Structures are given as C-alpha cells and as structure tokens.
Amino acid sequence: MACEVSLDDQIGEALLIGVVRHEVTSVAAEVHAAPPALPEARPISNCQDQKLVEQLAETIKVIGDRLDQDKSFNDMIDGLVKVADKRSFWELVEKVFTDGQINWGRIIVLFYSVGKLSAKMVLAHLPTIVSDILILSLDYFRRNLLEWIRKMGGWMHSIPALACFSFEQFSGSSLSKYSSYFGAALTFTGGLLLGGFIVLKFPRNS
C-alpha cells in the first residue's frame, strides 16, 4: 500500500526540482549542451497551493540573484564542484547548517545553493552528478527538514517568517558573512510575500 504524500512534502519537492531545473537549463543553454534528465515533481492540483509554490520560487530566485553577485559565494560553490561527487552536497549542508539549527531562511538558501551547485556541475561537464545531488537533496529534505516544516505549520507559515526574517537566526551558519545579501533580498520581497500571504489565506469569494 502506497504511503500517503503530504502537501508539505509535495511543495518541497516541487521547489527543489524546480530550482535545480531552472539553474541547469539556463547554463546548458549558455554552453549549447543538453540539460541532464531530471525527475518530474508530482503535480499540485490546488490553485492556491500552486500560487504558494510560485511565491516561494520567486523568493528563492531573488535571494539567488543577490548571492550570484557575491564572489565569495561563487568561490564557495566552485570549491564544492572540485569535490566532483556526492560529498559536495554534504559539505554544502555543513556550511548552511553548521550549528544544526533550522529556520526558513536557511532552508531557502540551501535550496538555491543546491540549484547553483547543480548548474556548476553542468558547466564542469559533470552532468551525471546532478541527479545524484538532487536525490540526496530530496532525501535530506524529507529526513531532516520536513518534520520541522510541519511543526512550524507548513510552508504557508514560511511567508510571514521570511518577510520579517532576522539574520541573527543565521549567525550559527558558516554562510553568515552573506547576511547583508540575504537581508537586502528579503527586505526587497517582504511586502510582496506578505501581500501574497494575505491573498492566499483570505481569498476573495468568487
């Protein structure tokens, strides 16, 4: 008998696969290479849940655009590419969750960093590692992050938390030196996120 799949699991899966697909497709087009084959996320049928996925995907994109401007961040990812196997993912996790503490900001940053690492693997002509990284990422999400997300009330509750995210929460991560970039990105999207949260939580009657 198949296990019941939770909505929070589906949303996390859609976000991770989506960000990896976006990043690797972009770089593959730049170097005129075929993007690696990736699994399809399970469809989310509810319109409001799909809008939530889109809002969170946009948040990841905005934070990622800020991070891409930082040489140190790119140097860190390049260093992980040199590992050239599954260990690169675990080194990334160690950098994001140095002290073992979980919060919404770190989850979002991890998701983007997985996409960025996957894209760099494509540029390094190591496309077969991308699927390994994605599988590890999904497994890590389900084993280590999903239960925390449920306890926080689900992905819906990430919206107000991210809109007023304090980077004091990021101090235990070895990525804390990028806090000014994260902060600027989240400040930029805060109003949009909260506005979307209100629309999703209190939809107008048709």
Order of alpha helices (4+ residues) and beta strands (2+ residues): alpha-alpha-alpha-alpha-alpha-alpha-alpha-alpha-alpha
